[in-house]
Amino acid sequence: MKAAVLEQGRLHLREVPVPEPGPGEVLVRVEACGICHTDLHYLDHGVPTFKSPVILGHEVSGRIAQLGPGVSGPWREGHRVLLPAVFTCGACRTCRSGRENICEQMKMLGNHVDGAYAEYVVAPTKDCFTLPAEIPLAEACLIGDAMSTPYHAVKHRAQVRLGETVAIFGCGGVGMNAVQFAALAGGYVIAVDIDEGKLQRSREFGARETLNPRAVERVDKELKKRTGGGVDVALEVIGKPETIRAAYDSLRPGGRLCVVGYSAEPVPLAASKLMFYELAVVGSLGCRPSDYPELIELVRTGRAQLLPLVTGRYPLENIFAGFDALRRGEGLRGIVLPQAA
């Protein structure tokens, strides 16, 4: 089969053997795999993967092509499935406490195990989710990470409540979904980005106001001016020290900062402000398995938008163009279609 393999920091298109599903696993014929900024950390920023060489790709939708030994129940060949970005063990302390998204033995597709920039991928049946017929199969891949990560961040970590003012820093694929889920939760959303096109689109996903940092002297002062003292919640979905600090400085007393973007750099924040104003700073990683069914239902019923998120489609042979578009900050989310000619 064809696959995009990361080896020694470079991506190569290769012919590799089709994997064999083991006990409790299925072989999935990949319909689509989302192009995620996480992969740029491996390609451009020197972040190592646990497995090397490794097939990249962790936002997956497809159909079951083969059942592994002992697999039965609802699973059958041709079954439409969504795969989460991370497989969990279900047995460690964090899994048993309901926080499987930070599983101590997690296995991430395209990192710990081979991913889905390929024609086929293997997955445990316990981590597969059925996709209803109403959801287009290819576009559904974005539910696996681009939608689920901000869903978890908004609902469980930032805990956005009805009537709160919420600033979303970064309106890319993940950030735009943070906008729509914060709006669905009843928040008054202010979208913050340097791309006017993305700011305009954010209104289509529920933003009530927009703010371009290049148009003001200081983002935090502008947000405090607009909101009468600061936002209740800020979500940073970029992963840069300067935007994390700006989001922190935008909070009103008692406010909450949720960091979704990844940064390997240290970020100094004023501890005196943290204490005196009783601010809260939390991180957010991925999504709990228990949240996928309700997220899928939000998409199925049209309460959460899916199709407008897809702004680029690439056959596997053209995956490099998809990454170049991501580097340039174009669009919201591209998807790779391994079965496309």
C-alpha positions in Angstrom: 0.0 0.0 0.0 1.0 3.6 -0.4 1.9 5.6 2.8 3.6 8.8 3.9 6.5 7.7 6.2 8.4 10.1 8.5 12.1 9.0 8.8 14.9 11.2 10.2 12.8 14.3 10.0 11.7 13.9 6.4 8.5 12.7 4.9 8.7 10.0 2.1 6.0 8.4 0.0 6.6 4.7 -0.1 5.1 1.3 -0.8 4.8 -0.6 2.5 3.1 -3.9 3.5 -0.6 -3.7 4.4 -0.8 -4.2 8.2 -2.4 -7.3 9.7 -5.0 -6.8 12.4 -4.3 -8.7 15.6 -6.7 -10.0 18.2 -9.3 -7.4 19.1 -8.3 -5.2 16.2 -9.7 -4.3 12.7 -8.0 -3.2 9.5 -9.5 0.1 8.4 -9.5 1.2 4.7 -8.8 4.9 5.2 -11.3 7.2 3.5 -9.7 10.4 4.8 -7.1 11.7 7.2 -6.9 15.3 8.4 -3.8 17.4 7.9 -2.9 18.6 11.4 -0.5 21.2 12.7 0.8 18.6 15.2 2.5 16.9 12.2 4.4 20.1 11.5 6.0 19.8 14.9 7.5 16.5 13.7 8.4 17.8 10.3 9.6 21.3 10.9 10.3 21.8 14.7 12.3 18.7 15.6 9.7 17.2 17.9 10.5 13.4 17.9 8.0 10.6 17.5 8.0 7.6 19.8 8.2 5.2 16.8 10.6 5.8 13.9 10.2 5.4 11.1 6.5 6.0 11.4 3.5 6.6 9.1 2.0 10.0 10.1 -1.7 10.9 10.3 -4.1 10.8 13.3 -7.5 12.2 12.2 -9.1 9.1 10.6 -12.4 8.0 9.0 -12.9 4.9 6.9 -14.5 1.5 6.5 -13.6 -1.8 8.2 -11.8 -3.9 5.6 -10.9 -6.9 7.8 -11.7 -8.3 11.2 -8.9 -9.5 13.5 -9.0 -12.8 15.4 -11.8 -12.9 17.9 -13.6 -9.7 16.7 -17.4 -10.0 16.7 -20.4 -8.1 18.0 -21.4 -5.0 16.0 -18.2 -5.0 13.8 -18.3 -6.2 10.3 -16.6 -5.5 7.0 -17.8 -2.3 5.4 -18.7 -0.7 8.8 -18.2 3.1 8.7 -15.9 4.1 11.6 -14.2 7.1 13.1 -10.9 6.6 15.0 -9.8 8.9 17.8 -6.3 10.4 17.6 -5.2 8.5 20.8 -5.8 4.9 21.8 -6.2 4.4 25.6 -5.4 1.5 27.9 -8.5 1.7 30.0 -6.6 0.3 33.1 -4.3 3.0 34.4 -5.1 5.4 37.2 -6.1 8.3 34.9 -8.3 6.0 32.7 -10.0 4.6 35.7 -10.8 8.1 37.0 -12.5 9.1 33.8 -9.6 11.1 32.3 -8.6 8.7 29.5 -7.4 11.6 27.3 -4.2 11.7 29.5 -3.9 7.9 29.7 -0.5 6.9 31.2 -0.1 4.3 28.4 -1.6 6.3 25.5 -0.8 5.3 22.0 -1.2 8.1 19.5 -1.7 7.4 15.8 1.2 8.7 13.7 3.4 8.9 16.8 3.5 5.8 19.0 2.0 3.6 16.2 1.6 3.9 12.5 -1.0 6.4 11.4 -3.3 7.0 8.5 -1.6 8.9 5.8 -1.9 5.5 4.1 -4.4 3.3 2.4 -5.0 1.2 5.5 -4.5 1.4 9.2 -5.0 -1.0 12.1 -7.0 0.0 15.2 -8.4 -1.7 18.4 -12.2 -2.2 18.2 -12.5 -0.7 21.7 -11.4 2.6 20.2 -13.6 2.6 17.1 -16.7 4.7 16.9 -19.6 4.1 14.5 -20.3 6.9 12.0 -24.0 7.3 11.1 -25.0 7.5 7.5 -26.0 11.2 7.8 -22.3 12.3 8.2 -20.2 12.3 5.1 -17.4 9.8 5.5 -14.4 11.7 4.3 -15.1 14.9 6.1 -15.9 13.0 9.3 -12.2 12.5 9.9 -12.0 16.0 11.4 -14.2 14.9 14.3 -11.3 12.7 15.4 -9.1 15.7 16.6 -9.9 19.1 15.0 -13.3 19.0 16.5 -12.9 16.7 19.6 -9.9 18.6 21.0 -11.6 22.0 21.3 -14.9 20.3 22.4 -13.1 18.8 25.4 -11.3 22.1 26.0 -14.5 24.2 26.0 -16.7 21.8 27.9 -14.5 20.2 30.5 -11.4 22.3 30.9 -12.5 25.9 30.3 -16.0 25.0 31.4 -17.6 27.8 29.4 -21.0 28.7 30.9 -24.0 30.5 29.5 -23.5 34.2 29.3 -19.8 34.3 29.8 -17.5 36.3 27.6 -14.9 34.1 25.8 -11.9 35.1 23.8 -10.5 32.6 21.4 -6.9 33.2 20.4 -6.3 31.6 17.1 -8.9 30.8 14.4 -7.3 27.9 12.5 -8.9 24.5 12.2 -8.9 23.8 16.0 -9.5 27.4 17.0 -12.5 27.8 14.7 -14.1 24.8 16.4 -13.3 26.3 19.8 -15.3 29.3 18.5 -18.3 27.2 17.5 -18.4 25.1 20.7 -18.0 28.1 23.0 -20.9 29.7 21.1 -22.9 26.5 21.5 -22.3 26.6 25.2 -23.8 30.0 25.4 -20.7 32.1 25.5 -20.3 35.6 24.0 -17.3 34.8 21.7 -14.6 37.3 20.6 -12.4 35.7 18.0 -8.7 36.9 17.9 -6.5 36.3 14.9 -4.2 38.2 12.5 -6.0 36.8 9.4 -8.9 39.0 8.4 -10.4 36.2 6.3 -10.4 33.8 9.3 -11.9 36.5 11.5 -14.7 37.0 9.0 -15.4 33.2 8.9 -15.4 33.0 12.6 -18.7 35.0 12.6 -20.2 32.1 10.6 -19.2 29.8 13.4 -20.7 31.9 16.2 -18.3 34.7 17.0 -20.1 37.9 18.1 -17.0 40.1 17.8 -13.5 39.9 16.2 -10.2 41.4 17.0 -7.1 41.7 14.9 -4.0 42.2 17.1 -2.3 44.2 14.3 -5.0 46.8 14.5 -4.5 47.6 18.2 -1.6 48.6 20.4 -2.3 45.8 23.0 -4.8 43.0 22.7 -5.3 42.6 26.5 -6.2 46.3 26.9 -8.5 46.3 24.0 -10.4 43.2 25.3 -10.7 44.8 28.8 -12.0 47.9 27.2 -14.6 46.0 25.2 -15.7 43.8 28.1 -15.6 46.2 31.0 -12.7 44.6 32.8 -11.7 41.5 30.9 -13.0 38.2 29.6 -14.3 35.4 31.8 -12.6 32.8 29.7 -9.6 32.8 27.3 -8.6 29.9 25.1 -5.2 29.9 23.5 -5.2 27.7 20.5 -1.9 28.7 18.8 0.9 27.6 21.1 3.1 30.7 21.2 4.4 32.3 24.5 3.3 35.8 23.4 -0.3 34.8 22.7 -0.5 32.7 26.0 0.6 35.8 27.9 -1.8 38.0 26.0 -4.7 35.6 26.8 -3.7 35.5 30.4 -3.5 39.3 30.7 -7.0 39.6 29.1 -8.8 37.9 32.0 -11.0 39.7 34.4 -10.7 38.9 38.2 -11.8 35.3 38.7 -11.2 34.5 35.0 -9.9 31.2 33.5 -7.2 30.6 30.9 -7.3 27.3 29.0 -4.1 26.5 27.0 -4.8 24.2 24.0 -1.9 25.2 21.7 1.4 23.3 22.2 4.6 25.2 22.9 8.0 23.8 24.0 9.1 27.2 25.2 8.7 28.5 28.8 6.0 31.1 29.4 6.4 33.5 32.3 3.1 34.6 33.9 2.6 36.9 36.8 2.1 34.8 39.9 0.9 37.8 41.9 -2.0 38.3 39.5 -2.8 34.6 39.6 -3.1 34.7 43.4 -4.6 38.2 44.0 -7.3 37.9 41.3 -7.9 34.1 41.8 -7.2 33.3 38.2 -7.2 29.7 36.9 -4.8 28.4 34.3 -5.4 24.9 32.9 -4.1 22.8 30.0 -6.2 20.7 27.7 -5.2 17.7 25.7 -7.3 15.7 23.2 -10.7 14.3 24.1 -12.1 11.6 26.4 -13.6 8.6 24.6 -16.9 9.1 26.4 -17.3 12.5 24.6 -17.2 11.2 21.0 -20.8 9.8 20.8 -22.3 13.2 21.9 -19.9 15.1 19.5 -20.9 12.8 16.7 -24.5 13.4 17.5 -24.0 17.2 17.4 -22.6 16.8 13.9 -25.3 14.4 12.8 -28.1 16.8 13.8 -26.4 19.8 12.3 -25.9 21.7 15.6 -22.1 21.6 15.0 -20.8 22.5 11.5 -18.5 20.1 9.8 -18.4 20.6 6.0 -17.3 24.2 6.1 -14.2 23.2 8.0 -12.7 21.4 5.0 -10.9 23.9 2.8 -8.5 21.6 0.9 -8.5 18.0 -0.4 -5.4 16.2 -1.5 -4.7 12.7 -2.9 -1.9 11.0 -0.9 0.6 11.7 -3.7 0.0 15.5 -3.2 0.2 15.5 0.6 3.3 17.8 0.4 1.1 20.6 -1.1 -1.3 20.1 1.8 1.5 20.7 4.3 2.7 23.7 2.4 -0.8 25.2 2.6 -0.8 24.6 6.3 2.5 26.3 6.7 1.2 29.3 4.9 -1.9 29.4 7.2 -4.3 29.0 4.3 -7.8 27.8 5.0 -9.0 25.9 8.0 -8.4 22.2 7.5 -7.1 20.1 4.6 -7.8 16.4 4.3 -5.8 13.6 2.6 -7.8 11.1 0.5 -5.6 8.0 0.2 -8.0 6.2 -2.1 -8.3 9.1 -4.6 -6.6 8.8 -7.9 
